C-alpha cells in the first residue's frame, strides 16, 4: 500500500512525537523520581533546541542572544505566577504594579512567551540587516546586554541573588512532554511554510533571494521574533520546574549545551535537532556518572563533561559539519532504507534440479 503524499511529507512530526511520547510513557510507568526529573528537564531543553533551530537552522545565523530570551520568559512568567505575599517577602523593592499581578500557570507561560517576543521585536530590526561576522558579534553583544540587565535589575529579577518562586512545581512530566511535542510540530511546520522557505533562500544566497523579490530583513525579523517566543515558553517551563533561578542560568553554559545538540545533530533539519538532543542528553548523563565515580575514587574529574562535548563539537564541525542527519528529516522512506541496511538479505530458495528426460537417457 502506497503512503499518502501528505503523510509522507509530514511523517517527521508523528515519528518524532511517537519517540518522545513513548519515552515519556516508559518514564511514567517506571516511576522513578530521578529519571522523571531528568526526562522532564530534558523535554524543556528540547523545546529550547527546537526554538533555536527555527531561526539558526533556517537562517544560518548563530543567534547567541537566543538564550537571553529564554531567561526573559523565565523571569516574566515567574513574576506573573507568584503570589503578592511571596513577592513582598522576597523582593521588597519590586515595583508595585508587578506585585499585584497573579496569574494561573498557563497564562503566565503565555505572558513569558509574549514578553520575550516583544523584547525581540523591539530591538531586532536593525540587527537583521547584519550577516556573517558582524551579525554574530552583534548577537553575542546583545546576549551580554540582556544578561547584565537580568543580573542587575533588582526591582524585577532580585539582582544577582536567587529568585525563588515558592510553592509547588507547575511543570510536570506530561506538561513538558506535550509542550516539547508542540515545539516539534511548530518547528517542522515553520520549516515547510512560506516564511521558512524564504528564510532558507536568504541563507543559501542572500543576494539571489533579494533579486527574487524576498525582503530578507523582514523575513529574518519575523522568524527571529517567533524563535524568541518559543524560547520564552521554554524559559517559563524551566522556572516553574526548578522554582529557583538566577540570571546565570541563562547564559553561556546553557547556550553551549543547546548549540552542541544542534551542531552534532544537524542544524538544517528538525530531526537533526531532535537526535542531537537525544544523543547529547544521554552522553551528559553518562559523563556525569563517570565524573561522580572518578571523584569518589579520589580523582578531580569535574569538567570532563564539558571537555568531551567540546571535543565532539569540534570533530563534527571538521569532519561532518552537516551533523548525524546530514540535514535530512526522519521519514518512512528513510526508516525503510535503514531497515534494509541493518537486516540481512533473504536468501533465495535453491531451485530443484531438473529431472532427466527420456532424450537425456542413454540408449540401451
GIRAPE-V299707 format. One line per field, one symbol per residue. ss: DSSP state (h for helix, s for strand, l for the rest). psi: psi as a letter, one per 20 degrees, with the letter a starting at -180 (. if undefined). burial: b if it has 24 or more other C-alpha atoms within 12 Angstrom, else e. A space follows every 10 residues. Layout:
ss->???
psi->???
burial->???
//
This chain:
ss->llllhhhhhl hhhhhhhhhh hhhhhhhhhh llhhhhhhhh hhhhhhhhhh hhhhhhhhhl lllllhhhhh hhhhhhhhhh hllhhhhhhh lllllhhhhl llllhhhhhh hhhhhhhhhh hhhllhhhhl lhhhhhhhhh hhhhhhhhhh hhlhhhhlll llssllllll llhhhhhhhh hhhhhhhhhh hhlhhhhhhh hhhhlhhhhh hllllhhhhh hhhhhhhhhh hhhhhhhhhh hhlsslhhhh lhhhhhhhhh hhhhhllllh hhhhhhhhhh hhhhhhhhhh hhhhhhllll lllhhhhhhh hhhhhhhhhl llllllllll lhhhhhhhhh hhllllllll llllllllll llll
psi->pppqghhhgk hhghghhggg hgghgggghh lpgghhgghg hhhghhgggg hghggghhhj ponhighhhg hghggghghh iqqhghghgg nhjqqhhhhi poqrghhhgg gggggghggg hhihghhiiq rcgggggghg hhgggggggh hinhigjkbi rpophrbrph orghghghhg ghhggggghg hirhggghgh hhggoghhgh hjjpngghgh gghgggghgg hhgghghghi ghipqrhiil bhghghghhg ggghhohjqh hghghggggh gggggghhhg ggghhhjjpn jpihghgghg gghgghhghm ijahikjqqo rhhhgghghh hiqqqppppq qqqpqqrhhi qqq.
burial->eeeeeeeeeb bbbbbbbeeb bebbeeeeee eeeeebbbbb bbbbbbbbbb bbbbbbbbbb bbbbbbbbbb bbbbbbbbbb bbbbebbbeb beebeeebbe bbeebeebbb bbbbbbbbbb beebeebbeb beeebbebbb ebbbebbbbb bebbbbbbbe ebbbbbeebb bbbbbbbbbb bbbbbbbbbb bbeebbbbbb bbbeebeeee eeebebbbbb bbbbbbbbbb bbbbbbbbbb bbbbbbbbbb beebbbbbbb bbbbbbbbbb bbbbbbbbbb beebeeebee beeeeeeeee eeebbbeebb ebbeebeeee bbbbbbbebb bbeeeeeeee eeeeeeeeee eeeeeeeeee eeee
//
